Amino acid sequence: MIGYCKVLLMGKVYNIKRIESKSGTCIVLFNVGTFKKQKDKEDKAIWHNCVMYGSKAEAFHKHVTEGTTMFLDGELDTHEKDGVIKTQVVCYTFEFTSSKVA
């Protein structure tokens, strides 16, 4: 069976962490907060665990600061760690948004 999964996010970037793989590849781990409007309630924050690899990760780490609003695209990935299945967004591209985005 063939399938396709694409994730598009627009939100604020937080908790940026740069690490290197054993082979020396740059890996950046970060969270993206998206906010869902709720009628007569405060907006609900939804946090997405994200990862980026290689030269894109280097550029991301160099130019992106915490709290920056961005567009990101990628795909979902799941893996098991300590008996728990975790889901993250593997991001391939990023783009800065206008400061006027609400």
JOGI-V955710 format. One record per helix or strand of 2 or more residues. SS is the DSSP state (A for helix, B for strand). FROM is the first residue (numbers start at 1). TO is the last residue. If there is no record, write none. Layout:
ss=SS from=FROM to=TO
ss=SS from=FROM to=TO
This chain:
ss=B from=7 to=20
ss=B from=26 to=36
ss=B from=44 to=53
ss=A from=54 to=63
ss=B from=69 to=81
ss=B from=84 to=96
